């Protein structure tokens, strides 16, 4: 039978050795100096020999080791294998911890983590946050992400559908799927429930941006823009929009460093383009004039069209549309994006090379082989001529002249 001093004074030897206590318990002394409490017993029912670890000295004292041995003997007296009981208890603790972790890792936690890791245009991130916070988090954000079933998700999306926002419902499903797949990569989830909802939502109707394309009405619009009495920066954006017909986000986030006014060209970097490919916009003399007039107002800033509240941020995405409303054009008549449709419609009618038009609109190539050879300068000489002809055409419409479409030779 061991004493506390014998345990304390046990020295390591070249080979492991045992110091017996009683009732199957002993101290195993290893060559590295580690001292392990062990209890040998026979498994109930099988009689097979087994060893149970009771901890290490000095973390577990002689008295505490004996208490553990006695607990094990009590289980044996009841016909329970203490080793098996320990494994079951450990498995239960792991399962309970996993369940607790799953409850703590809610859909909202996953969504916030996913949002924090996103990069890209500010407006895109803001829309993602709006969709999550408006339509998904209030419905099941507090649920453990493992508890969000396809039925729960569908119920939330159907509520959006019932308001007539079919496109929003579609986007909400996409955002939910992105969050679920992020959780899968983080090891918090096994399956993405959005996979079960393929084809169950109502298909949104194709919505075209309202645009004016009839020549007489284009002239009226241009004269209305000339009469705009709002902010000078907004007026400049309104005047430049039909001349360059880029996407509204590309226009409002334009930076002076991208422009070569002497060379009459605007080079938009790839990271600001929807298709993530650099784009060149040849500038007509009219476009250069608008920019030169604006330069004294904003030339000291990074943005060509800075926001009214802070020059460190670009003009609001709603500024152009709000100005059009102020001019009396409703949402079903004209939008900032409509200047692109206006140009595409009229330039095709005028007989310009459709490939040059598409390239100037910075549309993606549908043919992947051709896409591989598409670059910012493709058709550039023809596009330069086209952009000046387009600006001259707009001037003629503004003056009220009747301009007949002409079929330009290729």
Secondary structure, DSSP 8 states (H G I E B T S, - for coil): ---HHHHHT----SS-EEEE-STTEEEEE-TTS-EEEEEEEE-TTT--EEEEEEEEETTS-HHHHHHHHHHHHHHHHTT--HHHHHHHHHHHHHHHHHHHHHHHSBHHHHHHHHHHT--S-HHHHHHHHHHIIIIIHHHHTTSBGGG--HHHHHHHHHHHHHTT-HHHHHHHHHHHHHHHHHHHHTTS-S--GGGGGTTTS------------SHHHHHHHHHHHHT--S-HHHHHHHHHHHHH---HHHHHT-BGGGEETTTTEEEE-GGGSTTSS-EEEE--HHHHHHHHHHHHHHTTSSBTTB-SS-TTSB--TTHHHHHHHHTT--TTT--TTHHHHHHHHHHHHTT--HHHHHHHTT---SSHHHHHT--TTTTHHHHHHHHHHHHHHHHHHHTT----------
